[in-house]
Amino acid sequence: MKLTIYILMGIIASLIAFLALGNTAIIIGFGIIIGVLSRGLYVLNEVNNRLKKHDFKLDKEKTAKEKYIEERNLDVQ
């Protein structure tokens, strides 16, 4: 629901900007949209890279725990 309101507000704001600035408003609007999309992709890439590193650490800890449990079980037997 909030997204729809934001879309409508954006349409109204772009209409006002187009009436005030003419074709310049279109160029500015596309620049803003492309800038926001580029930044969003950059942030998603950073999050993905950090999650990959985090998963690797978890796997390393998991294998260390499994190895410890196996060694402990062998010592008991």
C-alpha positions in Angstrom: 0.0 0.0 0.0 2.8 2.4 0.9 4.5 1.6 -2.4 1.4 2.7 -4.3 1.3 6.0 -2.4 5.0 6.6 -3.2 4.5 5.9 -6.9 1.6 8.3 -7.0 3.6 11.0 -5.2 6.4 10.4 -7.6 4.1 10.8 -10.6 2.7 14.0 -9.2 6.2 15.4 -8.5 7.5 14.5 -11.9 4.4 16.1 -13.5 5.0 19.4 -11.6 8.7 19.2 -12.5 7.9 18.6 -16.1 5.5 21.6 -16.2 8.1 23.8 -14.5 11.3 22.7 -16.3 10.1 21.1 -19.5 12.4 18.5 -21.1 15.1 19.2 -18.6 13.0 17.5 -16.0 13.0 14.3 -18.0 16.8 14.2 -18.2 17.1 14.9 -14.4 14.5 12.3 -13.6 16.2 9.6 -15.6 19.5 10.6 -14.1 18.1 10.1 -10.6 16.5 6.8 -11.5 19.6 5.4 -13.0 21.7 6.7 -10.1 19.4 5.0 -7.5 19.3 1.7 -9.5 23.1 1.7 -9.8 23.6 2.4 -6.1 21.0 -0.3 -5.2 22.9 -2.9 -7.3 26.2 -1.9 -5.7 24.7 -2.3 -2.2 23.2 -5.7 -3.1 26.5 -6.8 -4.4 28.2 -5.8 -1.2 25.6 -7.6 0.9 26.0 -10.7 -1.2 29.8 -10.7 -0.8 29.5 -10.3 3.0 27.0 -13.1 3.2 29.3 -15.4 1.2 32.2 -14.7 3.6 29.9 -15.3 6.6 28.7 -18.6 5.2 32.3 -19.7 4.7 33.1 -19.0 8.4 30.1 -20.9 9.5 31.2 -23.9 7.4 34.7 -23.7 8.9 33.3 -23.7 12.4 30.9 -26.5 11.6 33.7 -28.7 10.3 35.9 -27.9 13.3 33.1 -28.9 15.6 32.4 -32.1 13.7 36.1 -33.0 13.7 36.3 -32.4 17.5 33.2 -34.6 18.1 34.7 -37.4 15.9 38.0 -37.3 17.8 36.3 -37.3 21.1 34.2 -40.3 20.1 37.3 -42.2 18.9 39.1 -41.4 22.2 36.1 -42.8 24.2 36.0 -46.0 22.3 
